[in-house]
């Protein structure tokens, strides 16, 4: 279990995290026969909103990622990764890759949404760097896990495509044994008011929900193991896309300054080197790589404790479809 400093933003008790709210829980049900009950909002991105849900069958927490209708398609990159032939997530490094366990489709007023069921994970690593008692040691351990995860992907011919600090989360520990109210309190909901003062229905929500701040989760629920998430831009390294759908601030330097470079493994590694790890592990500040061969050498080097002191050493009717496992 990770240890946090006294001045960290991480709450050390459940009482500090509780909110006394009057709105009541969310409680909408999704999936086959209402399998997933929504508890809280985890966050949102440009293309999806992620909800913390309780699986009514297993009584475990899961993350339900609902993709906007315009981007929901059968050939989703995340489904492609989860169903890829011959990919064994039981291999070394595969345990750090968070892929959908199952999925289903949701028909709504804005269209048909692809819903991905993922393991529930904790706070972003990048949000907690200043909270660790021994940030150098933690950064070495996390960097090792990141490199092993990327190596697993690359040796199987897969590139992440959108590797950034916010896509590295810490796993939760002992989370499933707690009730929703004991752990999280109730979500803060605010009514949606339009300029015209007309109802936003049916295409707009009746109210807005604040995201749960997992950065302030009690320390005893946060493990020292990571999950690499968000494979919406992942691709086969042997047939890379012409472009990546990410903003300039998260593009690798070789693509920003040299548009003749080919998208590939080097993009993942150059982004990995410019994460928060560099702030607490100066030995990770090395020049970026741009070729497959040099990237593989870099991976092997960082994975060696001898060389680096242990640094890196369709489904209609709302039915739920299980993702194939091999």
Legacy VTK file of the C-alpha trace (Angstrom):
# vtk DataFile Version 3.0
C-alpha trace
ASCII
DATASET POLYDATA
POINTS 326 float
0.000 0.000 0.000
1.224 3.488 -0.822
2.197 5.884 1.958
1.275 9.555 1.714
2.841 12.575 3.351
1.054 14.514 6.095
0.450 17.476 3.783
-0.957 15.411 0.934
-4.420 16.147 -0.505
-5.365 12.514 0.085
-7.888 12.028 2.848
-6.801 9.593 5.540
-10.296 8.943 6.860
-13.661 8.213 5.311
-15.315 10.926 7.390
-13.355 13.668 5.620
-14.647 12.470 2.269
-18.334 12.321 3.104
-20.674 14.929 1.684
-24.003 15.767 3.226
-26.154 16.141 0.139
-29.910 16.215 -0.202
-30.388 15.122 -3.783
-30.256 11.355 -3.309
-28.458 8.762 -5.403
-28.568 8.459 -9.186
-29.620 4.785 -9.470
-30.287 4.459 -13.241
-29.850 0.884 -14.468
-28.051 -0.185 -17.652
-27.190 -3.441 -19.380
-29.064 -6.711 -19.523
-31.902 -6.745 -16.986
-30.472 -3.683 -15.273
-27.171 -5.368 -14.462
-25.249 -2.141 -13.806
-26.525 0.409 -11.297
-25.001 3.882 -11.554
-23.500 5.135 -8.289
-21.440 8.191 -9.182
-19.770 10.040 -12.038
-16.058 9.324 -12.456
-15.311 11.844 -15.178
-15.685 12.786 -18.798
-13.586 13.355 -21.869
-14.174 14.705 -25.330
-15.835 11.525 -26.555
-17.205 9.731 -23.501
-18.494 9.954 -19.946
-17.427 7.396 -17.341
-19.679 6.304 -14.480
-18.938 4.294 -11.368
-21.441 1.431 -11.296
-22.262 -1.562 -9.177
-22.525 -4.864 -11.022
-25.728 -6.363 -9.651
-24.531 -9.890 -10.477
-21.096 -9.796 -8.846
-21.708 -6.902 -6.409
-18.415 -5.385 -7.544
-17.727 -1.842 -8.705
-17.039 -1.287 -12.390
-16.375 1.712 -14.607
-19.003 2.156 -17.316
-17.701 4.192 -20.249
-20.530 5.555 -22.404
-19.242 6.835 -25.745
-21.050 9.610 -27.615
-23.303 8.337 -30.377
-21.309 9.904 -33.226
-18.198 7.958 -32.168
-19.901 4.676 -31.237
-19.156 1.937 -33.745
-18.666 -1.810 -33.915
-15.027 -1.397 -34.963
-14.131 0.486 -31.765
-10.387 0.434 -31.059
-11.018 -0.687 -27.488
-13.129 -3.629 -28.617
-10.527 -4.440 -31.264
-7.869 -4.612 -28.558
-9.960 -6.706 -26.173
-10.848 -9.209 -28.912
-7.461 -9.323 -30.645
-6.485 -12.844 -31.682
-3.740 -14.455 -29.637
-3.515 -11.677 -27.055
-3.008 -13.124 -23.573
-3.441 -10.557 -20.796
-2.070 -13.115 -18.373
1.408 -12.561 -19.799
3.882 -10.278 -18.037
2.782 -6.669 -18.474
-0.735 -7.588 -19.542
-2.043 -7.089 -16.012
-1.495 -3.329 -16.366
-3.735 -3.005 -19.425
-7.360 -2.045 -18.696
-9.583 -3.331 -21.497
-13.364 -3.828 -21.609
-14.658 -6.949 -19.895
-17.933 -6.725 -21.777
-20.006 -4.201 -23.677
-23.544 -3.365 -24.703
-25.443 -0.787 -26.731
-27.724 1.902 -25.355
-30.354 3.626 -27.495
-31.038 7.209 -26.435
-32.471 10.467 -27.798
-29.074 11.398 -29.266
-28.502 8.059 -30.997
-26.963 4.685 -30.231
-24.180 4.603 -27.654
-21.474 1.990 -27.215
-21.071 1.211 -23.501
-17.846 -0.406 -22.300
-17.599 -2.166 -18.933
-14.107 -1.730 -17.461
-12.430 -2.435 -14.119
-12.980 0.380 -11.632
-9.683 2.163 -11.006
-8.544 4.846 -8.610
-6.947 8.283 -8.935
-4.570 9.485 -11.626
-0.923 8.923 -10.818
-0.104 12.435 -12.019
-2.450 13.979 -9.436
-0.656 12.388 -6.492
3.056 12.916 -7.159
3.378 15.518 -4.432
1.507 13.379 -1.927
3.866 10.410 -1.701
6.225 10.131 1.262
8.938 8.729 -0.994
8.166 10.034 -4.506
11.464 8.829 -5.981
10.829 5.242 -4.930
7.206 5.355 -6.053
8.176 6.825 -9.420
10.649 4.020 -10.003
8.061 1.366 -9.216
5.391 2.989 -11.366
7.791 3.611 -14.240
8.690 -0.077 -14.212
5.019 -1.016 -14.454
4.419 1.486 -17.255
7.338 0.127 -19.255
6.203 -3.448 -18.772
2.714 -2.505 -19.889
3.978 -0.735 -23.002
6.354 -3.598 -23.754
3.431 -6.040 -23.567
1.508 -3.940 -26.084
4.406 -3.396 -28.467
5.593 -6.997 -28.542
2.038 -7.909 -29.549
2.059 -5.339 -32.341
-0.146 -2.762 -30.582
0.387 0.953 -29.999
-1.571 2.883 -27.380
-1.833 6.038 -29.481
-2.793 8.416 -26.661
-0.337 7.728 -23.866
-0.363 10.540 -21.290
-0.217 10.934 -17.472
-3.993 11.126 -17.097
-4.277 7.680 -18.671
-2.262 6.057 -15.885
-4.398 5.275 -12.842
-3.724 3.585 -9.526
-5.743 0.484 -8.811
-8.163 0.322 -5.931
-7.657 -1.927 -2.917
-10.464 -3.295 -0.737
-12.947 -1.132 -2.612
-15.654 -3.702 -3.369
-16.375 -4.451 0.281
-17.656 -0.941 1.007
-21.177 0.338 0.547
-21.739 3.274 -1.777
-22.734 5.704 0.950
-20.021 4.659 3.393
-17.345 5.292 0.822
-18.516 8.024 -1.479
-21.510 9.867 -0.136
-24.164 10.933 -2.622
-23.393 12.742 -5.888
-23.914 16.472 -6.141
-26.581 17.182 -8.746
-27.423 20.595 -10.153
-30.442 21.349 -12.361
-29.655 22.305 -15.943
-30.914 25.806 -16.761
-31.056 26.919 -20.398
-30.882 30.497 -21.669
-34.344 30.089 -23.163
-35.569 28.668 -19.828
-37.042 25.768 -21.780
-36.591 22.145 -20.795
-33.446 20.566 -22.301
-35.302 17.276 -22.787
-35.132 14.981 -24.603
-31.630 15.504 -26.037
-30.195 17.240 -22.966
-29.968 16.045 -19.347
-32.352 17.237 -16.657
-29.449 17.877 -14.286
-25.649 17.905 -14.175
-23.555 15.700 -11.897
-20.213 16.659 -10.356
-17.444 14.140 -10.927
-16.198 12.144 -7.972
-12.751 13.311 -6.892
-10.837 10.061 -6.535
-7.644 12.059 -5.973
-8.950 12.520 -2.427
-9.845 8.904 -1.846
-8.789 7.546 1.569
-5.217 6.302 1.270
-6.004 2.798 2.497
-8.024 2.123 -0.664
-5.225 3.056 -3.066
-2.801 0.337 -4.173
0.684 0.693 -5.655
-0.328 -1.045 -8.893
-1.290 0.856 -12.038
-3.841 0.533 -14.803
-3.173 1.965 -18.249
-6.502 3.115 -19.655
-8.187 4.729 -22.678
-7.320 2.749 -25.786
-9.644 4.697 -28.040
-6.691 5.665 -30.278
-4.915 2.283 -30.182
-3.913 0.659 -33.460
-1.942 -2.150 -35.088
1.665 -0.964 -35.345
1.953 -2.599 -38.784
-0.906 -0.514 -40.187
-0.808 2.843 -38.355
-3.448 5.482 -39.059
-2.685 8.567 -41.091
-3.336 10.723 -38.040
-4.159 10.442 -34.347
-7.250 12.095 -32.936
-5.457 13.846 -30.087
-4.748 17.507 -29.416
-1.381 19.112 -30.196
-0.455 19.394 -26.516
-0.382 15.586 -26.254
1.274 14.799 -29.565
4.772 13.379 -29.620
7.511 15.877 -30.582
8.465 14.068 -33.783
4.924 14.511 -35.095
4.740 18.135 -34.005
8.004 19.237 -35.596
8.483 16.765 -38.429
5.362 15.803 -40.326
7.335 13.314 -42.400
7.617 11.001 -39.410
5.438 7.911 -39.389
3.060 7.264 -36.517
4.256 4.242 -34.570
5.919 2.826 -31.467
8.164 5.852 -31.013
5.110 8.036 -30.414
4.165 5.963 -27.377
7.664 6.141 -25.932
8.210 9.826 -26.523
4.939 10.562 -24.747
5.946 8.248 -21.896
9.162 10.194 -21.400
7.338 13.496 -21.075
4.992 12.412 -18.323
5.190 13.450 -14.689
7.757 10.719 -14.095
10.462 13.091 -15.268
9.703 15.458 -12.392
10.590 12.934 -9.720
12.928 10.592 -11.604
15.480 12.729 -13.495
17.114 9.646 -14.957
14.016 9.214 -17.107
14.748 12.469 -18.905
16.418 11.037 -21.942
15.983 11.993 -25.573
12.883 10.655 -27.272
13.071 7.770 -29.706
11.357 7.643 -33.069
12.100 4.234 -34.546
10.807 0.820 -33.658
14.297 -0.636 -33.235
15.585 2.083 -30.905
12.324 2.065 -28.959
12.666 -1.644 -28.255
16.248 -1.119 -27.075
15.065 1.729 -24.849
12.383 -0.515 -23.375
14.853 -3.292 -22.594
17.298 -0.812 -21.094
14.736 0.808 -18.820
13.487 -2.582 -17.758
16.937 -3.523 -16.527
17.579 -2.879 -12.844
21.284 -3.436 -13.514
21.548 -0.534 -15.951
19.195 1.903 -14.278
19.235 1.048 -10.621
15.773 -0.504 -10.747
14.101 2.605 -12.192
12.021 0.637 -14.673
14.163 -2.129 -13.001
-24.799 -5.566 -32.166
-26.235 -5.796 -30.093
-29.848 -4.805 -29.918
-32.181 -4.819 -26.965
-29.566 -3.527 -24.566
-27.951 -6.961 -24.311
-24.500 -7.239 -22.753
-21.796 -8.972 -24.785
-18.870 -10.625 -23.067
-15.486 -9.754 -24.496
-13.673 -12.858 -25.659
-10.670 -13.976 -23.639
-7.816 -16.084 -24.957
LINES 2 328
313 0 1 2 3 4 5 6 7 8 9 10 11 12 13 14 15 16 17 18 19 20 21 22 23 24 25 26 27 28 29 30 31 32 33 34 35 36 37 38 39 40 41 42 43 44 45 46 47 48 49 50 51 52 53 54 55 56 57 58 59 60 61 62 63 64 65 66 67 68 69 70 71 72 73 74 75 76 77 78 79 80 81 82 83 84 85 86 87 88 89 90 91 92 93 94 95 96 97 98 99 100 101 102 103 104 105 106 107 108 109 110 111 112 113 114 115 116 117 118 119 120 121 122 123 124 125 126 127 128 129 130 131 132 133 134 135 136 137 138 139 140 141 142 143 144 145 146 147 148 149 150 151 152 153 154 155 156 157 158 159 160 161 162 163 164 165 166 167 168 169 170 171 172 173 174 175 176 177 178 179 180 181 182 183 184 185 186 187 188 189 190 191 192 193 194 195 196 197 198 199 200 201 202 203 204 205 206 207 208 209 210 211 212 213 214 215 216 217 218 219 220 221 222 223 224 225 226 227 228 229 230 231 232 233 234 235 236 237 238 239 240 241 242 243 244 245 246 247 248 249 250 251 252 253 254 255 256 257 258 259 260 261 262 263 264 265 266 267 268 269 270 271 272 273 274 275 276 277 278 279 280 281 282 283 284 285 286 287 288 289 290 291 292 293 294 295 296 297 298 299 300 301 302 303 304 305 306 307 308 309 310 311 312
13 313 314 315 316 317 318 319 320 321 322 323 324 325
